[in-house]
């Protein structure tokens, strides 16, 4: 009697236990401490529960992460990465990362949680650097006849105030902060990709980004491939790939919101959405 006939006679529960299982967690969006219905965000708050469920699934052979993020908060990037590695070490499960349109900046920081990282040939990978952006309104205020009155206790309390002229000391302080964060990012990539990086650090850590094909040549990823195909190669054609998502409230399910609800604030949400679009646009998306 062949194996297919034997399997067909097994109880459903026993059959499911014999089929390889790899839970999938999706990390889609800008990385930020808070999101909204108009601006879903990747952060530890929204991912802690689905990650716990994925790693705790009975019979799991590995956990797969699907990442599509242009980056964002370095703190949330580190928190999400560290939680993934904590669970992986506790459960002794390998982690496979699949980069979709983009895994850049903080998105790549999280991608380094994978024991192996895969991307499409045309994915955008890298941007290992730090960026800060703001606006200066002092010229507009002068034209409008508006006087800025700012009172502080502590001479660094108004650092980079957008309504005041730029100060050299402020720029030096910002440069020092960015260097600290960049150094931490570089240490992180060196540690997680030890022995696999294939280019000079001056190139890899310049903030430049590359296609998935070039990222593989540079050692930033391990191969070209999509989640389903690669998991079938590793675990067989019958592998189950359930997507594990955060539980949603009744109202969220009715309205179709993919993130937590917050009190409505249309003006701030629209501004935040514009900022999010700008982050994706950096990579031509």
Buried (B, 14 or more C-beta within 10 A) or exposed (E): EEEEEEEEEEEEEEEEEEEBBBBBBBBBBBBBEBBBBBBBBBBBBBBBEBBEBBBEBEEBBBBBBBBBBBBBBBBBBBBBBEBBBEBBEEBEBBBBBBBBBBBBBBBBBBBBBBBBBBBBEEBBBBBBBBEEEEEBBBEEBEEEEEEEEEEEEEEEEBBBBEBBEBEEEBEEBBEEEBEEBBEEBBEBBEEBBEEEBEBEEEEBBEBEBBBBBBBBEBBBBBEBBEBBEBBBEBBEEEBBBEEBBBEBEEEBEEEEBBBBBBEEEEEEBEEBEEBBEEBBEBBEE
